[in-house]
Amino acid sequence: MPMVLLECDKDIPERSKHIYLKVEGEDQRDFLPISNAATIPGTLSERGCAFCGAKLVIGGVLKDTIQMIHGPIGCAYDTWHTKRYPTDNGHFNMKYVWSTDMKESHIVFGGEKRLEKSINEAFDEMPDIKRMFVYTTCPTALIGDDIKAVAKKVMSERPDVDIFCCECPGFAGVSQSKGHHVLNINWINEKVGAVEPEITSDYTINFIGDYNIQGDTQLLQTYWDRLGIQVIAHFTGNAAYDELRSMHKAQLNVVNCARSAGYIANELKKQYGIPRLDIDSWGFSYMAEGIRKVCAFFGIEERGEKLIAEEYAKWKPQLDWYKERLQGTKMAIWTGGPRLWHWTKSVEDDLGVQVVAMSSKFGHQEDFEKVIARGQAGTYYIDDGNELEFFEIIDLVKPDVIFTGPRVGELVKKLHIPYVNGHAYHNGPYMGFEGFVNLARDMYNAKANPLLKLAAKDIRGGKTQFMEAAE
């Protein structure tokens, strides 16, 4: 059975090209959902914009950098505090939001002077911060404000500061994926190579495509430290601006999120000859495999095996406890892109969970190739899913738990289906060995929560047993 037209899409038949139901014996290459394409008019997308992909996902994670958003205040507000990116310097990046607060008059007469004033004000108010990202948004790109010229002027007047300009307005692409691409390429072309790092180990890597959601980066850093591997730069979890300017000095690029940051890894290979190695950091089996691959590259396999053995001894009994109770659980994953293929086989192998539906907001063809190859027959794969499709898919597959973001999470909670925040986590980190136990715990707590049954009771028709007991 190839592509599927859901009942809710009968008036938008083009949507059938974006939904695939996997069947045994079919060549998945013939049935890949169309992806990374413009949303079809008439369907309400859950996607973010290109600006969001640049600022919210990558740039806004940096721990020592002012994030100046040149546009209306809503662009700043909607990309602030929506993900949990902690840092080891007091979470500076989560405490503040900066905006030029463009009004109609500024749009009419131009906003470059306002941008220059805002940049100087930000540096004056935070004298210890010497680094800044500046982003265009839809209106400031449309009126043609030259943010690079403004940044150049400020840097000439303030020689101790450095400013990176990201010209990626919301309309620049079909989804947030375009913002990932633009920031990656502009950063390596304009900033990488400007700072020479201090090398303290014979083994050096860049860890690319990890954003320290609830401490993911900091947990994995303990592994690299125990292995004696120096991380030149994290792109961009718990990272400093100048660390990212040193990426050219690493011996190996270890890539976790291939969709948001694979571009810069490819360019580092092209421009500096640094090889790329992709790993999965979620799940016991995948994490162990990733550590073995990195250690094999450096010829330190015995260190890797020692670390894996220690982590298994510490955390595997807890994982097995959850696996016994989660075996056979049906799970839906409705997230951005790569986590579909990062998670689908890991929860199956390590927890006995069956993934029955997946929806990607910004995945590309290669993302669907990976996830369909790793997934089971009978699973639905959806590109750019909308709310009505989610309702119908829920009726078709009846998941026990759904991993998704807060927007869709609010929807499924009203249906009394437990959800776990697949974007920013419930109680992370979720990467690594300890992290996957946290993921299993949150899934178990969501599924076993007795309040779900209570919440589903309709008391409008009479008294419940709890009322009667109280009387």
N, C-alpha and C positions, 0 to 999 in steps of 0.2 A: 504494500500500500504506500504510494509515494506521498505527494503533498496533500494537505488536508484543508478543506474549507469548512470552518466552524459555522454553526447555525447563526451566530450573532454577526457573522461577516457576510451574510448572503447578499447584502447590498453593496459590499466592497469585495467583489470576487478576486481582486488582485491579491488580497491577503493570503490566499491559498499558497502563493509562491513563497511565503515566509514561515510556513508551519509544516513540520515534517513529523510523521509518526514512524519510528524505526521498526522495521520488520526483518526477521531473519532471512538471510539469503539475498538481500538486495545490495547492490553496489552503492554505497552512500554517496559516491562522487556524482551519481546521477540525480540525487535528490537533496543536495545541500540547500537549505533555506537561503533566499536572497538576503544579503546583509550589507551593512555599511552603505545603505541607499536611503534616499530621502523618504521621510514618512509619507505614507499615502494620504492625500487629503480625505478627511472624513473619519479618520481614526485618531483617537486621543493618545498621543505618545507619552511614555513615561521617561523619555530621554532628557538628558541635560544638554546644554549648549556647548559650543566649542570653547568659549571663555571659561565656563565651569570646568571643563576638562583640564585646562591649563592651570587655573588658579586653585580650584578646590582640591584637585587630585594631586598635583605635583608641587607647584610653587608655594602654595600656602602652608606646606608642611615644614618648611625651613625654620630653624629655631632662632635665628639671629637676624631676621630680615623683615623690613617694613614692606607690606604688600599694598601698594598704592593702586587703587582701582579708579581709573579715569572714566567716570560715568555717573549715572544717577545712583542715588543711595541704595536703591533696591538691589542692584547688582552686587554691592558689597554685603548687604544684609543677608541675601539668599545664599551666599557662599561662605558664611562665617558660622562657626560652632555647629556645623551639620555633621562633622566627623570628629572622631576622638584621636587627635594626633599629639600625644604627650611628648614632652622633651625633658632633657635633664638639666635645663636652665630655668626651671620654674614655669614651663609651659607658656613662654612669651607669645608664641604664635597663636595661642587660643584666647589670649586675654584682650587683644585689641583688633580693631578693624579700621582701615583707612580708606577714605573715599574723597574725591574732589566734589562730590555732591552736586553734579551738574543739574541746572534748572533750564527752563525753556529759553531764557534770555542768553544763557551761555551757549546753548546750541545754536541760536540765531547768530550771535556775534563771535563765536569761537571760544574755545576753552583752554588755549595754550597758556595764557597768563595765569589763569586759575590753577592749572596744573603746576606751573612753576612755583606759585605761592604755596600750594599744598605740600609740595615736596620739601621746600625749605622749612615750612612750619613743622612738618613731621620730624625732620632731622634736628630742629631746634628743641622740640619738646622731648626728644629721646637722644640726648647727646652721646650715649654709649653705643648706639646702633649706627653703623656706618654703611650698611648695605640695604638695597631696595630693589624690589621688582615693581615695574609699572605696567599696567595692563590697559589696553584699549577695550572698549565695549561697543555695542552696536551703534549708539548715537555718535560717539566721538570718532569712530572709524568712518561713519557716513559723512561727517562734516570735514573730514580730512585733517584733524589735528595731528601735527608732527611731533609725536612724543619722543622720538629719538633726538630731535634737535633740542627739545627742552632738557632732556637728560644730559646731553652733551654740554649745554650751557651751565647747568648746575654743577656738573663734575669739574668743569674748568674753574668755577668759583670756589668749590669745596674739594680740594685735591685729595682729601682723606676718605672720600666716599666713593662707592662704586654702584652703578645703577644698571640693571638689566631690563630691557624693554621687550615685552611680549605683545606683539600685534596680532591678536587672535580674537576678534569680536565674535559674539555669539552666532552670527549668521554665516561664519566662515566655513562651516562644514555641516554635515547632516546630524552630527551628534558630538558628544564630548570627546570622542576619539580624535577628532581633528585638532583639538587643543593639545592633546598629548603630543601629537606629531610635531606641531609647530614649536612648542616649547623645547622639545628634545633637540631638534635640528638647529634652532637659533642659539641654544645654549652652547652646543659644541662648536658652532661656527664663530661665536663671539666671545666666549669666556673660558673655555677649556684651554689649558696650556699657559695661563697667566700666572699661576702660583706653583711653586715647587714645594712639595711636601717633605717632611722629615721621614725618612724610611727607617723603621725600627725592626723589621723582620726580613727574613729571606723569602717570605711568601706574602705576596700582596694581591688584593682583589679590590674591585669595585663591586658592591652589592647593589644591584639595579632592579628597580620595580618593587620596592617595599616602602611603605609609608608610615610605619610604626603605629599602626592602629592599635590602641590600647596596649602599646609596649611590644609589638611584634619584633621590631628592629632590636630593641634592647635585650629581648630574650635571645634572639639568634646571635647577638654580639657575644654573649657568654660562650657560645659554641666556638666562634672564631678565636676568641681569646684562649680558650683551652687547647685549641689546635695550633696555636702559635701563628695564626694568620692575621696580618694587619689589613684592616679595611681602610683603604685610602679615602673612599667616599661612599656614603650611602645615598642612593638616588631615590627618594630624598628624606627618608625617615630619620628623625632626630639629627639632621645634617646641618652643618654650617655652610654658608654661602661660599667661603673660600675653599672649603674641602672639595666642592664640586668643580672648582677651577683647577684642581689638581688631578683630575681623573686620568689624564694622559700617562701617569706614572705607574699605574697598576699593571701587574703581569697577566691578570685574568679578569674578565667581566662575568660575574655570576648573575644571571637574569632570573628573577622570580616572576614578575608580571610582564609577560612578553608583549601584551597589547599596549600598555601605557608607556613602556620604556625600552622596548626592543629596538626602537629606532636609534637611540643614542648608542646602544651596544654595537649595532651594525656600523655606525659612523666611526666609533672608536677603533673598530677592526680595520676599516678602510683607511682612516687617516693616521693611525698610530700603530697598527698591526697587533692590537691586543685581541686575543681570541675570546670567543663568546661560548659560555656554557650555561644551558638552561636547566633549572631544577624546579621541583615543587616543594614548597615548605609546609604544606598542610598534610597531616597524616603521618603515622609512624613509618609505614613502608616507604613512602615517598621521601620523607625527611632523611631516613637512613640512606636511601639511594643517592640523594643529593650530596650528603656528606662524603659518601664513598667516591663520587665522581670528582668532587673538588680535591679531596685528598690524593686521589690517583693522579690528578694533573700535577701535583707538587711532589709526588713520590713519598707521601707520609701516611700511607694506608694504615699503619699500625696505630697511629694516633686516632684516626677516624674510628677504627674498630673498638678501641678502648672507650671513646666517648659514647658510641652507640650502645655498647654493653652497659655502661653506667646509667644511661638514660632509660634503657629498657628495664633494667632492674628497679629503677626508682618509680617509673610511671606506668609500665605495662600492667601490673596488677589492677591499678585503678581503671585503666582503659577496659580491661576484660570485665570488670564489674559492670560498667555501663554497657558493654557489648551484649552481655547476657540479657540485659533488660531492654535493649533497643533492637535486638534481632528481629528482622521482618518489618521494622518501621518504614512507612512510605513517606518519602521526603520530596518536596519540590524546591527547586533553586531558581529564584528570579532575581538575578543580580546584574552586574554590568557586562562582563564578558568572560575574562579568563577564569574566574572562580568556578564557573560551570565545569570546566575540564580539570581544574585543580581539585575540586571536591568530589566529583561524582564517583571516581574509582576508589578514592581514599575512604569515603564513608562506607562503601560497599565492602572493601577488603578488611578494613580495621574495625568496623562497627556492625557489619551485617545489615546495613540500611539499604533499602532499595530506592533509588532516585527515579521518580515516575514522571516528572515534568521539569523542563528547564526553559527559561526565557532570558534572552540577552538583550540589554539595552543598546550596546554599541559594539558587539563582537563583529569580527570580520570573517571571511570565508574560512581561513585557516583555524579560527577558534571553533567554528562549527565542525570542521573536519576532526579536530582533536576530541571534542566532547562526544560526538556521535560515535567515534571509534571506541571511546572508553565506556560509553553508556550501554544500557541493556535494551533488548527488544521490548517494544510496548511503551517506550518513553516518548513523550512529545517534546519537540525542540522548536522553540518559537523565537523569531527575530522581532524586536521592537513591539513586544506585546502590549495590548491595551486592557483596560479594566474589564470590559465585557468578556474578552477572551479569557481573562483570569477566572471569572465566575464560571464560565462554561468548562474550562479545563478542570477546575476543582470538582465539578459534578462528575466529570468523566473518570478522573483518576483517584479521587477521594484521598488526598494526602493526609498523613497524621501530623505533619509539621511542615512549615514553610520557612525557608531562609530567604529573606528579602529585605528591602529597605523600609524605613519608617512610613513612607507614603502608602505603599501597598500593604505594609504591616497593619496599618489602621483599618484597612479594608477587611483583611482576613480575620482580625480580632472580632469584628462585628459578626462574622460568621461562626464565631466560637471555635476557630481553628488556631492552635498555638503557632506563634511565629517567633523566629530568632532573627535578630538584626544581622543580616549577611553583609551589610555595608560597613557598619561601625562597631559591630559585635554587641552582645549583651554584657558579658563579663569576661573579656579577653585577658591576655592575648590568645589567639587561636593558632598561631604558627608554632612549629617545633613540637617536641614530644609533650611537654607540659601543656602547651597551647591546645593540642588536639584533645587532651583530657578535658580542658576547659570547654571546648566546643561540645564534646560528648555530654558533659555535665549540663550545659545550657539546653541541649536538645532533650535530655531526660527530664529536667525540671519543667520545661515547657510542656512536654507531652503528659507528664504525670501530675501536673498541678491540679488539685481537686477543685480549685475555683472555676475551672472550665465548665464542669458539669453544673455547678451552681449558677454560673452566669447564663447558661443556656435555658434555665428554667423560666417559663412564662407564668408570672404570678397574677396576671391581669384577670384570670378567670376565677380566682378563688384563693383560699389560703393554702400555703405550702406546709409541709410537715414541720418546718422550722418555726413557723408562726404558731402552729397548733401546740408544739412542744413548749413554746414560751408562755402560752396561756395556761 
